[in-house]
Amino acid sequence: MFLLLSLITCSLLLQGDAQDRASLWRGNDRSGRCHYTFTVPSPTETSCPQVESPDVEGLKARLSLLEVTVSQLGGKGSQPLGGQQGAGSRAHSELQDALNRAVGERNLLQGEKERLERELEGLHLRMEEMRRETERLRSRPCPPQTPVVPPSTPQQDRTPIRSGSSQMSHLMTRPNRQGDSSRLGDSAWQYSAPGFQELKAEVTEVPAPDGNEDNTGCGELVWVGEPVTHRKAENIAGKYGVWMQDPEGVLPYGANMIWRIDTIGTEVRQLFGYDDMEQLSKGFPSKVLLLPDPLESTGATIYRGSLYYQRRLSRSLIRYDLAAEHIAARRELPHAGFHGQFPYSWGGYTDIDLSVDEKGLWAVYSTNKAQGAIVISQLDPNSLEVKRSWETNIRKSSVANTFIICGKLYTVASYAAPDTIINYMYDTETSQGKAISIPFKNKYGYNSMIDYNLAQRKLFSWDNFHIVSYDLRLGRQQAN
């Protein structure tokens, strides 16, 4: 032991320059004996072969095998599970993609189905229209096969109708304006055979004069005739509408020009013009104008070459020059309700109703101040300014419609009842109103427009797709 320590000390003294790098290791061997090992790095050799005993090599091999075994045992619960999770994730992703594709294809098929259903519905509607048109054509009387006897040859008049010919002549030709007389034939009259016309002339009752008749003056309304149908609208846009005639027509349109507007839709802008009543009954317009601003409801009218109407969703009134085809004037009707605030009882946004009579242009409406009661205003036809107003005590929503004749406002009780009455009259000249009872018929059960037509001195009406007119009679005007 002393010898070993002496050797170590000598080595340290001899190699002082490597003192800081020397190391001493102590450990037991296999038999339990203590061994001391002193290590000094060689100053000249960078490395030397390490010769290890077979036991160490075997130990390293066994350790390596143990590490591999432990690694495999530790990975059995995680690696396969991760693989299963990855496989499941991929399968879920593929299923989701397949589901998305199926949903997309289903949506496309659903859209195609809806489009085909719409087309089928349209075809059904067209077939129904064609069926109705076929029935109408079948029911129309055939044109006469024999030459029609001209009315200008009195020697050929038939004896059975000689006594009633003056009455029928009065019905077919009557004054429509001062100094103007035009033939007002019904469309059914023109398509009928002569024999049918004669029979109709013999059996048609004409109310006997009561001594107070004055159709050329401005007396009070005393009678309204049976509705006469001139045409039925072709499609749903014509369920409601307005038709008019200018009592003071100007060029380029003649005095017989008839105008029509179908008022179903959010953008009502088409104005159809017909040369006369016959062309209207046949459905052949000679002029179609596109209004610059959409129209609201059935309250439009025509006067002195201009169309007067309410602009949609506003209280603005518009004067549209028919010849120049542009807006000639625009003005708000002060405080007037609009778009469903104060309509007639049938609805239809009929808040402002314009009309023309012997005294000019009128507007029938209501305001918040009037609390829904009918207000009548006379308008300047050029500037649309209010000249004078009258406030009645009749609630506007309680009546089906109104019309004005000779400055007198008349109200209709019902728009749907087949047999109703004209139940109230307000005279703007005396500012007085009174209850009346004049029979009035809604032939087709939904009357959305009634206006006095000064050109023919008739009532014009639009009753559930049908364009209708009524004869009327005024009493003799009371002398002041």
For each residue, the residues with C-beta under 8 A, 3 or more apart:
1: 4 5
2: 5 6
3: 6 7
4: 1 7 8 36
5: 1 2 8 9
6: 2 3 9 10
7: 3 4 10 11
8: 4 5 11 12 24 38
9: 5 6 12 13
10: 6 7 13 14
11: 7 8 14 15 38 40
12: 8 9 15 16 19 22
13: 9 10 16
14: 10 11
15: 11 12 18 19 22 40
16: 12 13 19
17: 43
18: 15 21 22 40 41 43
19: 12 15 16 22
20:
21: 18 40 41
22: 12 15 18 19 38 39 40
23: 38 39 40
24: 8 36 37 38 39
25: 36 37 38 39
26: 34 35 36 37
27: 34 35 37
28: 32 33 34 35
29: 32 33 35
30:
31:
32: 28 29
33: 28 29
34: 26 27 28
35: 26 27 28 29
36: 4 24 25 26
37: 24 25 26 27
38: 8 11 22 23 24 25
39: 22 23 24 25
40: 11 15 18 21 22 23
41: 18 21
42: 45 48
43: 17 18
44:
45: 42 48
46:
47:
48: 42 45
49:
50:
51:
52: 56 57
53: 56 57
54: 57 58
55: 58 59
56: 52 53 59 60
57: 52 53 54 60 61
58: 54 55 61 62
59: 55 56 62 63
60: 56 57 63 64
61: 57 58 64 65
62: 58 59 65 66
63: 59 60 66 67
64: 60 61 67 68
65: 61 62 68 69
66: 62 63 69 70
67: 63 64 70 71
68: 64 65 71 72
69: 65 66 72 73
70: 66 67 73 74
71: 67 68 74 75
72: 68 69 75 76
73: 69 70 76
74: 70 71 77 78
75: 71 72 78 79
76: 72 73 79 80
77: 74 80 81
78: 74 75 81 82
79: 75 76 82 83
80: 76 77 83 84
81: 77 78 84 85
82: 78 79 85 86
83: 79 80 86 87
84: 80 81 87 88
85: 81 82 88 89
86: 82 83 89 90
87: 83 84 90 91
88: 84 85 91 92
89: 85 86 92 93
90: 86 87 93 94
91: 87 88 94 95
92: 88 89 95 96
93: 89 90 96 97
94: 90 91 97 98
95: 91 92 98 99
96: 92 93 99 100
97: 93 94 100 101
98: 94 95 101 102
99: 95 96 102 103
100: 96 97 103 104
101: 97 98 104 105
102: 98 99 105 106
103: 99 100 106 107
104: 100 101 107 108
105: 101 102 108 109
106: 102 103 109 110
107: 103 104 110 111
108: 104 105 111 112
109: 105 106 112 113
110: 106 107 113 114
111: 107 108 114 115
112: 108 109 115 116
113: 109 110 116 117
114: 110 111 117 118
115: 111 112 118 119
116: 112 113 119 120
117: 113 114 120 121
118: 114 115 121 122
119: 115 116 122 123
120: 116 117 123 124
121: 117 118 124 125
122: 118 119 125 126
123: 119 120 126 127
124: 120 121 127 128
125: 121 122 128 129
126: 122 123 129 130
127: 123 124 130 131
128: 124 125 131 132
129: 125 126 132 133 234 235
130: 126 127 133 134
131: 127 128 134 135
132: 128 129 135 136
133: 129 130 136 137
134: 130 131 137 138
135: 131 132 138 139
136: 132 133 139 140
137: 133 134 140
138: 134 135
139: 135 136
140: 136 137 191
141: 191 192 193 196
142: 145 193
143: 191 193
144: 147 148 193 194
145: 142
146: 194
147: 144
148: 144 194
149: 153 156 157 194
150: 153
151:
152:
153: 149 150 156 157
154: 157
155:
156: 149 153
157: 149 153 154 161 162 165
158: 161 162 198
159: 162
160: 198 202
161: 157 158 164 165 168 198 201 202
162: 157 158 159 165
163:
164: 161 167 168 201 202
165: 157 161 162 168 169 201
166: 169 170
167: 164 170 171 206
168: 161 164 165 171 172 201
169: 165 166 172 173
170: 166 167 173 174
171: 167 168 174 206 471
172: 168 169 183 184 185 189
173: 169 170 181 182 183 184
174: 170 171 181 184 215 457
175: 178 180 181 215 216 457
176: 180 181 182 184 247 454 455 456 457
177: 180 247 248 255 454 455
178: 175
179:
180: 175 176 177 255
181: 173 174 175 176
182: 173 176 255 256 456
183: 172 173
184: 172 173 174 176 277 456 458
185: 172 189 190 277 278
186: 189 190 228 230
187: 190 191 230 231 277 278 281 282
188: 191 192 229
189: 172 185 186 192 197
190: 185 186 187 278
191: 140 141 143 187 188
192: 141 188 189 196 197 200
193: 141 142 143 144 196 197
194: 144 146 148 149 197 198
195: 198 199
196: 141 192 193 199 200
197: 189 192 193 194 200 201
198: 158 160 161 194 195 201 202
199: 195 196 202 203
200: 192 196 197 203 204
201: 161 164 165 168 197 198 204
202: 160 161 164 198 199
203: 199 200
204: 200 201
205:
206: 167 171
207: 223 473
208:
209: 213
210: 213 222
211:
212: 219 222 475 476
213: 209 210 473 474 475 476
214: 217 219 474 475 476 477
215: 174 175 457 473 474
216: 175
217: 214 474 476 477
218: 358 405 406 407 474 477
219: 212 214 222 406 474 475 476 477 478
220: 408 425 474 475
221: 224 405 408 410 422 425 438 472 473 474 475
222: 210 212 219 438 473 474 475
223: 207 438 472 473
224: 221 422 438 439 440 459 470 471 472
225: 228 470 471 472
226: 441 470 471
227: 441 443 461 463 468 469 470
228: 186 225 468 469 470 471
229: 188 232 443 466 467 468
230: 186 187 277 280 281 467 468 469
231: 187 280 281 283 466 467
232: 229 238 465 466 467
233: 237 238 239 241 262 465 466 467
234: 129 238 283
235: 129 238
236: 239 264
237: 233 262 263 264 265
238: 232 233 234 235 241 262 264 465
239: 233 236 264 446 448 464 465
240: 262 263 264 297 298 348 448 449 462
241: 233 238 260 261 262 263 264 298 448 449 462 467
242: 260 261 263 298 299 300 449 451 462
243: 258 259 260 261 280 449 460 462 467
244: 258 259 260 300 301 302 451 453 460
245: 249 256 257 258 259 302 453 455 456 460
246: 249 250 253 255 257 259 302 303 304 305 455
247: 176 177 303 356 453 454 455
248: 177 303 304 305
249: 245 246 253 254 255 257 305 455
250: 246 253 304 305 323
251: 323
252: 323
253: 246 249 250 257 273 287 305 322 323
254: 249 257 275
255: 177 180 182 246 249 455
256: 182 245 275 276 277
257: 245 246 249 253 254 273 274 275 276
258: 243 244 245 273 274 275 276 277 279 280
259: 243 244 245 246 271 272 273 274 302 307
260: 241 242 243 244 271 272 273 274 280 285 467
261: 241 242 243 268 270 271 272 295 300
262: 233 237 238 240 241 265 268 270
263: 237 240 241 242 268 295 297 298 348 448
264: 236 237 238 239 240 241 268
265: 237 262 268
266: 294 312
267: 294 312
268: 261 262 263 264 265 294 295 296 312
269: 290 291 292 293 294 295
270: 261 262 288 289 290 291
271: 259 260 261 288 289 290 291 307
272: 259 260 261 285 287 288
273: 253 257 258 259 260 285 286 287 288 289
274: 257 258 259 260 277 279 280 284 285 286
275: 254 256 257 258 279 286
276: 256 257 258 279 280
277: 184 185 187 230 256 258 274 280 281
278: 185 187 190 281 282
279: 258 274 275 276 282 284 285 286
280: 230 231 243 258 260 274 276 277 283 467
281: 187 230 231 277 278
282: 187 278 279
283: 231 234 280
284: 274 279
285: 260 272 273 274 279 288
286: 273 274 275 279
287: 253 272 273
288: 270 271 272 273 285
289: 270 271 273 322 325
290: 269 270 271
291: 269 270 271 294 295 307 309 320
292: 269 320 326 327
293: 269 311 312 318 327
294: 266 267 268 269 291 311 312
295: 261 263 268 269 291 300 309 310 311 312
296: 268 299 309 310 311 312 313 314 338 339 349 351 352
297: 240 263 310 343 348 349 350 351 352
298: 240 241 242 263 348 350 353 448 449 462
299: 242 296 309 310 350 352 353 354
300: 242 244 261 295 307 308 309 310 354
301: 244 307 308 309 354 355 356 361 451
302: 244 245 246 259 306 307 308 322 356
303: 246 247 248 306 308 356 360 361 381
304: 246 248 250 381
305: 246 248 249 250 253 321 322 323
306: 302 303 319 320 321 322 328 381
307: 259 271 291 300 301 302 319 320 322
308: 300 301 302 303 317 318 319 320 354 361 381 384
309: 291 295 296 299 300 301 317 318 320 354
310: 295 296 297 299 300 314 315 316 317 318 338 351 352 354
311: 293 294 295 296 314 316 317 318 330
312: 266 267 268 293 294 295 296 339
313: 296 338 339
314: 296 310 311 332 338 339
315: 310 332 333 336 337 338 351 352
316: 310 311 330 331 332 333
317: 308 309 310 311 330 331 332 333 352 354 363 379 384
318: 293 308 309 310 311 327 329 330
319: 306 307 308 327 328 329 330 381 382 384
320: 291 292 306 307 308 309 325 326 327 328
321: 305 306 324 325 326 327 328
322: 253 289 302 305 306 307 325
323: 250 251 252 253 305
324: 321 328
325: 289 320 321 322
326: 292 320 321
327: 292 293 318 319 320 321 330
328: 306 319 320 321 324
329: 318 319 382 383 384
330: 311 316 317 318 319 327 384
331: 316 317 383 384 385
332: 314 315 316 317 336
333: 315 316 317 336 352 363 365 377 386
334: 386
335: 367 368 369
336: 315 332 333 351 352 363 365 366 367 375
337: 315 341 342 351 365 366 367 368
338: 296 310 313 314 315 341 349 351 352
339: 296 312 313 314 349 351
340: 343 347 349 351
341: 337 338 351 366
342: 337 351 365 366 367 372 396 397
343: 297 340 346 347 348 349 350 351 396 397
344: 347 348 350 353 396 397 399 400 401 402 415
345: 397 398 399 400 414 415
346: 343 350 400 401 415 416 446 447 448
347: 340 343 344 350
348: 240 263 297 298 343 344 448
349: 296 297 338 339 340 343
350: 297 298 299 343 344 346 347 353 401 448
351: 296 297 310 315 336 337 338 339 340 341 342 343 365 366
352: 296 297 299 310 315 317 333 336 338 363 364 365
353: 298 299 344 350 363 364 365 401 402
354: 299 300 301 308 309 310 317 361 362 363 364
355: 301 361 362 364 403 404 451 452
356: 247 301 302 303 360 361 362 452 454
357: 360 362 404 405 406 407 452 454
358: 218 405 406 407 454
359: 362 378 406 407
360: 303 356 357 378 379 381
361: 301 303 308 354 355 356 378 379 380 381
362: 354 355 356 357 359 376 377 378 379 404
363: 317 333 336 352 353 354 376 377 379 386
364: 352 353 354 355 374 375 376 396 402 404 409
365: 333 336 337 342 351 352 353 374 375 377 396
366: 336 337 341 342 351 370 372 373 374 375 396
367: 335 336 337 342 370 375
368: 335 337 371
369: 335
370: 366 367 373 374 375 391
371: 368
372: 342 366 395 396 397
373: 366 370 391 392 393 394 395 396
374: 364 365 366 370 391 392 394 395 396 399 402 409 411 426
375: 336 364 365 366 367 370 389 390 391 392
376: 362 363 364 389 390 391 392 404 409 426 428
377: 333 362 363 365 386 387 388 389 390
378: 359 360 361 362 386 387 388 389 428
379: 317 360 361 362 363 384 385 386 387
380: 361 383 384 385 386 387
381: 303 304 306 308 319 360 361 384
382: 319 329
383: 329 331 380
384: 308 317 319 329 330 331 379 380 381
385: 331 379 380
386: 333 334 363 377 378 379 380 389
387: 377 378 379 380
388: 377 378
389: 375 376 377 378 386
390: 375 376 377 426 428 431
391: 370 373 374 375 376
392: 373 374 375 376 409 426 433
393: 373 433
394: 373 374 398 399 411 424 426 433
395: 372 373 374 398 399
396: 342 343 344 364 365 366 372 373 374 399
397: 342 343 344 345 372
398: 345 394 395
399: 344 345 374 394 395 396 402 411 412 413 423 424
400: 344 345 346 411 412 413 414 415 416 420 447
401: 344 346 350 353 411 412 415 447 448 449 450
402: 344 353 364 374 399 409 410 411 412 450
403: 355 409 410 412 450 451 452 459
404: 355 357 362 364 376 407 408 409 410 452
405: 218 221 357 358 408 410 452 472 474
406: 218 219 357 358 359 474
407: 218 357 358 359 404 427 428 429
408: 220 221 404 405 425 426 427 428 429
409: 364 374 376 392 402 403 404 425 426 428
410: 221 402 403 404 405 422 424 425 436
411: 374 394 399 400 401 402 422 423 424 425
412: 399 400 401 402 403 415 420 421 422 423 440 447 450
413: 399 400 417 420 421 422 423 440
414: 345 400 417 420 442
415: 344 345 346 400 401 412 442 446 447 448
416: 346 400 442 445 446 447
417: 413 414 420 442
418: 441 442 443 445
419: 439 440 441
420: 400 412 413 414 417 439 440 441 442
421: 412 413 437 438 439 440
422: 221 224 410 411 412 413 425 436 437 438 440
423: 399 411 412 413 435 436 437
424: 394 399 410 411 433 434 435 436
425: 220 221 408 409 410 411 422 433 434 436
426: 374 376 390 392 394 408 409 432 433
427: 407 408 430 431 432 433
428: 376 378 390 407 408 409 431
429: 407 408
430: 427
431: 390 427 428
432: 426 427
433: 392 393 394 424 425 426 427
434: 424 425
435: 423 424
436: 410 422 423 424 425
437: 421 422 423
438: 221 222 223 224 421 422
439: 224 419 420 421
440: 224 412 413 419 420 421 422 470
441: 226 227 418 419 420
442: 414 415 416 417 418 420 445 446 447 463
443: 227 229 418 463 466 468
444: 447 463 464 465 466 468
445: 416 418 442 463 464
446: 239 346 415 416 442 463 464
447: 346 400 401 412 415 416 442 444 450 461 462 463 464
448: 239 240 241 263 298 346 348 350 401 415 462 463 464
449: 240 241 242 243 298 401 460 461 462
450: 401 402 403 412 447 459 460 461
451: 242 244 301 355 403 459 460 461
452: 355 356 357 403 404 405 458 459 460
453: 244 245 247 456 457 458 459 460 469
454: 176 177 247 356 357 358 457
455: 176 177 245 246 247 249 255
456: 176 182 184 245 453 469
457: 174 175 176 215 453 454 472
458: 184 452 453 469 470 471 472
459: 224 403 450 451 452 453 469 470 472
460: 243 244 245 449 450 451 452 453 467 468 469
461: 227 447 449 450 451 467 468 469 470
462: 240 241 242 243 298 447 448 449 466 467 468
463: 227 442 443 444 445 446 447 448 466 468
464: 239 444 445 446 447 448
465: 232 233 238 239 444
466: 229 231 232 233 443 444 462 463
467: 229 230 231 232 233 241 243 260 280 460 461 462
468: 227 228 229 230 443 444 460 461 462 463
469: 227 228 230 453 456 458 459 460 461
470: 224 225 226 227 228 440 458 459 461
471: 171 224 225 226 228 458
472: 221 223 224 225 405 457 458 459
473: 207 213 215 221 222 223
474: 213 214 215 217 218 219 220 221 222 405 406 477
475: 212 213 214 219 220 221 222
476: 212 213 214 217 219
477: 214 217 218 219 474
478: 219
479:
480:
